[in-house]
Amino acid sequence: MSAPDVTALLAELERSQPDLAEEARTAVEWLTGGEPLESVTQLDVCEFLWYTLPLKVGPQMTGADQERLAHSLGRLLQLGGMERYAALCVSPTTLQILRTYAREGEDAGTSAYQQALEATGVLPPDVPELQWSMIMGPEELGAHLACSAALELAIVAGDSTDRTALTRRWLTEPRTDLGGDSWLNRVHGERLNRWVLGRGPARRELAQPFEVRLHAPVSPQPLPALHGLLTLAASGESLPLRLAPSPEALRLRDLAERELGAIRRDGARLAITEYGMRLLKSKSAMWKAVTRLLLARGEHEFEVSAREAALMLLADGTLMSPGQLRERVAEVVGGEGWHPATSLEDVARPVTDLVAQLTALGLAFSDELAVRMDRPGQLTALAALRAHALRPRKYVSSA
């Protein structure tokens, strides 16, 4: 069966219901963006009806006019034999969402739209390999639409496949239409490229060699210092708060207690928490927790940039003095457009704290004269940089 031709459908609607033709033309142009009607998916239709129509096409329209435009689109889709999509245009859900926008405002309407979209089952969920971005590049958008189309086909076919399992399979399997590549590789490549092309020429020059290096996952490495502390805390034996007099041991205890939440104070002692037990039982979970900690998202963006630059500078095992490290970090982040101008004092705290974390975890050697990462530390740095580079893009207010 040939795909419906928009021009022919509009001509037919003009003959049969001329009062709907102009609204239908406006709606289908927004819906397809000039692409063939056969390329439209349920996700496209839902997003048009529940988001684009009230907020972009018709913000100055009355609610009744928006409903009429939706009805006109439904009639066009019906003429084209796209009955399921036509039904969405006049469904109670669509009418309720449009009326929510009109009566309660954008926030309420957007919330109703998001809930309804999730209920359709065609919205690809986050999976362990990929959290979807709020702001998608072309490759990620293509992957998202492809996964949504696969979910839609499964629903129409009556397939009870789990959404997460189907999405993972669709993302990770090599595809002939991608030349044997996978959607996941495409998205990761796009995110890494965006990360490399960050602010400032010095930052780009430093990050460029990592674009290829970070593409493959880094295998979890043992963390004997943290493992030993958690093992001791889990043993039930008496554990004095001052486990050892060295600064590194005290910093490790503070990291485990305050930054990871893996141990807690029990009177004058320390005890392992439930989360700490999970880390102790899983090498990969402990590794993931530590690599995320090195570039913690809760910190100010400037501090994250400074720590990120320090990790890139140390990731090859280069021996640097603490002063040299701070100077190089200041040079790198100073070209990223921060105001006021970056100084050594600005980067001192985040860089010093990062080095203290690495030293406490046994991943770096540091004294007054030198800082250097050993091989496990270098791999940890790469894993932390990779996780940061591949993070989903979010709106500023949601980061």
Salt bridges, closest charged atoms under 4 A:
ASP19 OD2 - ARG68 NH2 3.83
GLU23 OE2 - ARG68 NE 2.91
GLU67 OE2 - ARG99 NE 2.85
GLU118 OE2 - ARG163 NH2 2.63
GLU129 OE2 - ARG168 NH2 2.44
GLU139 OE1 - ARG186 NH1 3.55
GLU140 OE2 - ARG191 NH2 2.77
GLU152 OE2 - ARG84 NH2 2.59
ASP177 OD1 - ARG175 NE 3.56
ASP181 OD2 - ARG186 NE 3.18
ASP254 OD2 - ARG251 NH1 3.85
ASP254 OD1 - ARG258 NE 2.75
GLU257 OE2 - ARG265 NE 3.10
GLU259 OE2 - ARG251 NH1 2.65
GLU274 OE2 - ARG278 NH1 3.82
GLU299 OE2 - ARG307 NH1 3.86
GLU301 OE2 - ARG199 NH2 3.18
GLU303 OE2 - ARG349 NH2 2.10
GLU308 OE1 - ARG203 NE 3.28
GLU308 OE2 - HIS388 NE2 3.65
ASP316 OD1 - ARG213 NH1 2.97
GLU331 OE1 - ARG328 NH1 3.02
GLU336 OE1 - ARG199 NH2 3.92
ASP353 OD1 - ARG251 NH2 3.01
ASP353 OD2 - ARG307 NH1 3.13
